[in-house]
Amino acid sequence: FVAMSVIAYALAGYAQNAGLLPNAIPPDATVLVDSIGLVLALSVLLILNWFASREITKALQQERTLAGDLEVRRVELEMEVSERTLSLERRAVQLETTADISKLTAELTDPDLLMSQAVELIRERFGFYHASIFLMEDTGTWAELAASTGDAGRKMLARRHRLAIGSASVVGWVTANRLPRISTDVVGDPYHFKNPILPETKSEVAVPLIVGQRLLGALDVQSTDVDAFAEADVRTLEAISGELAIAMDSARIQREMRQELDRVEGAYLGQIKGSWDRLIRSGIPSVIHINKAGEMIPSTDEVIPIIEEARVQGATIIAEGGTEIAVPIEVLGVPVATIAARRASSEDPWSEEEIAVIHAVAGQAALALENARQRAEELRRVQELEVINRVSQAVSQMLRQDTLFRVVHRQINQVIGDTDLSIALYDEEADLVEVPYSSER
């Protein structure tokens, strides 16, 4: 625009000087002033145009910069949204996995099955390379592999893989310090155990299995990516390890309780059996025969063959033909006697109603026999206490050892029957055992 104005003014001046245009300017005296004014006006126009061009250029540059910043921010926001979405999805997987582990701990009472399913679930849900559980052995020196995933896990379990507590391994460090440990890059970590069965491991994390103050072992997870474990992963694994530790400790307590219960029950049943043996030896006939009229008849050597079979199996036995039946009489699940019934081969087999009656009689007989045993046991215990009391009185009144020993022997015979007795005394200073009394014949 300015350039065109200057050219227009120049052409107009040239045309006026050449007489092509009429002279429209004042007299010659004003030409200089007009020229100066024209120059000043043109200068102002040039300056204004320069300022305008600079501001426009600056505005365009700012607009381009702003557009670039907006594009960068848009990309950043997209990345943040993507990362946040991935984080939320991973968090959802973590929560779901923790909930599923809790469900497993509530449903499974077998610790081996629980650990096996737990490590498989962890590896599958998180997409890890490998997961395993180590348990402390009894001496507290080694952490032994108890559950592991994949073919590598099966191989290590088969060869009874274990790591020493405090050894140059992540599991060794965790079990020694009772703290989680992350190996972001196993290449430069001196505490990573380079297992040839797991050659693709790039990062590793392990967390301790602790209940109260008891260290049970460690949960170990490995990945094929460097720096694969975030703090959220560690917290999730700690929560899972806590659930597993509580479940395994509960299983241990239940197992010990079952063992103790079995031991007590076995001892009690042994006492019952011994009591029954004593009761039988006291004079009760081993076989009692009763006829159709309900009268006891003299015992014979004839015994129904299925009686012993019913006692051994602890189940009702019906002989071929259905005319012979044997029903065990059980006290606390221990067969103590048998009811056997026989019909002539020409008669009808035992009906279901009659068999039910025999079972009912067996149940009543079990109660009656157990009551009789308990009464006999109580009487025996009273006799034992009486003997102990008599022996105590004899000890306090008699000074002669030989007389005392004979009194003790006589009192014992009153309880357990006529039997030989030897009394041995230990001399601690001489480290010898003396037998001052013996009734062996």
Secondary structure by P-SEA (a helix, b strand, c coil): caaaaaaaaaaaaaaaaacccccccccccaaaaaaaaaaaaaaaaaaaaaaaaaaaaaaaaaaaaaaaaaaaaaaaaaaaaaaaaaaaaaaaaaaaaaaaaaaaaaccccaaaaaaaaaaaaaaaacccccbbbbbccccccccccccccaaaaaaaaaccccccccccaaaaaaaccbbbbcccccccccccccccccccccbbbbbbccccccccbbbbbbcccccccaaaaaaaaaaaaaaaaaaaaaaaaaaaaaaaaaaaaaaaaaaaaaaaaaaacccccbbbbcccccccccccccccaaaaaaaacbbbbcccccbbbbbbbccccccbbbbbbcccccccccaaaaaaaaaaaaaaaaaaaaaaaaaaaaaaaaaaaaaaaaaaaaaccccaaaaaaaaaaaaaaaccbbbbbbbbbbcccccccccccccc
